[in-house]
């Protein structure tokens, strides 16, 4: 490419300059031809060429393509370092909190090794993080960066260092943020010694960064002192931002992404470590036992800040039942006609019926009827920022990306690239799929809605790469966990005397345990019988719930189920404060441990059994009906006075100016 450019641009320009400056007498026609040749040759030169520019600068001359799919990754880690390390004074940190950030930045400022796509040999490609003192100011997200993150080690990790050593080390959270990457535009590396420009794919770039982190912080050499260690614990996550540069993602594509995650939530959970599978048990709790604003609801795992969209719908349904029974009052802002979907139910009976149901089909209808991105954000309940699919950047940020937050952080490039491939293929599928084809896959009775559908079927529909299928197949067979076990035993032999080695062994063993396939399946089963996936027809429940499970487990996941405590008169129902909790649990306990007996969360507890006596069991027709609202249309559980008071509240809410609303509505026509 550079040789062709040299002949077409540089040689004619040099020839014209030599003739024009030689002093020869030329005819008028010759002068015109020479000037045309010189002007045409200068068009081939880069815009930075000045007077006397004779040599090419070896920049790429490929045509600029239209904006396509772009993405970025964010990796969270715990960084532990010796407080009194000998080189502490040589590390230029602006504050104590930035000390770990500077150490990681210095490691990524070294040259990385990557493989060229064309010639397939390793070469020094670039520094991932540029030194701000050595070059001009660069635009944000044009280079890799390292920032602080609020992450804490667990007590077990501190104990792994030992009591005397734990006081000598400091723990800090760091987040490594990639530049804007592209699956179609490779990284250009200019090399004047070669006859072409090197092209580095995003896979090789991510691999190079992780290799440098592993080489610098995770390799134990018995001959050298080691003062720091980098590892992911159960709080660390991998976040993937995907978009189309500043074009963003269309409203229909965002709805498809949300509906796909609702319809295939169980399949997406199968690809995660068990601590990233989250949800709540709103569907089976008594009305007085969960306060949304008092944080008295139960996460399956409170460490994972990645609430699924189903949790937001379960919150809304539970709160509507609480309002109908008089446990809580509805906010005046939620009654405003612009507040979706609560402010729309007065004149939209379909939305009202869907909000009173706990099934995926009703949830998808609510998503499809949302007018704007801002309305979709309101569906996530009290935690829109920490949702598994965060769409806030499309509305309130210049990033214009959708953020996927469910995957756990890792130093394995294979795991990161596999999840990135899933996200990119999912976004491309949701952007280009037709409405009828999408409903044939994710709608009622769709191909991806069967009880026997697994993550392998989902990956096949998304057309993920063969490497992605092999990676998740290794997790299924336990080969990836055995690889971590091999790393653990190797480290135990080579670095037994290093205090950080005990922490490293604990971190690797903990990551291996979180990836264990049996624990992942056990967590999914717990989430299913707690009603966190929603409710299903009885035929689907019988196929999903194990045959040896109690009958009450099947009833809780069947369409139309209501907690027996909800049938009590609202004046006789027990009122719980924010500090009250379920029998057998404390108000401060927010997690659902794998070893906890399910009796504390079901109707088998003594207090719950007393409320179920005399309750008529559901018939087969009631279990198999498709839609069974928790509250009949018209809210007959409200007294006439309460209905009049609710009507007056809606009138006052409609009179509130839009400028005073915490959620300011936008014109649907202006939304992509």
DAQUI-V102823 format. One record per helix or strand of 2 or more residues. SS is the DSSP state (H for helix, E for strand). FROM is the first residue (numbers start at 0). TO is the last residue. If there is no record, write none. Layout:
BEGIN
{{SS & FROM & TO} {SS & FROM & TO}}
END
This chain:
BEGIN
{{H & 1 & 19} {H & 27 & 42} {E & 69 & 81} {H & 95 & 107} {E & 110 & 114} {E & 121 & 126} {E & 144 & 148} {H & 154 & 160} {H & 162 & 165} {E & 168 & 176} {E & 180 & 181} {E & 186 & 188} {E & 197 & 199} {H & 201 & 216} {E & 227 & 230} {E & 236 & 242} {H & 244 & 246} {H & 250 & 262} {H & 264 & 268} {H & 273 & 275} {H & 281 & 283} {H & 286 & 288} {H & 308 & 323} {H & 341 & 343} {H & 348 & 354} {H & 359 & 367} {H & 372 & 379} {E & 388 & 389} {H & 392 & 395} {E & 400 & 403} {H & 412 & 431} {H & 434 & 441} {H & 454 & 461} {H & 465 & 476} {H & 478 & 493} {H & 498 & 513} {H & 516 & 528} {H & 537 & 543} {H & 550 & 555} {H & 563 & 566} {H & 597 & 600} {H & 605 & 611} {H & 619 & 623} {H & 639 & 653} {H & 657 & 659} {H & 667 & 669}}
END
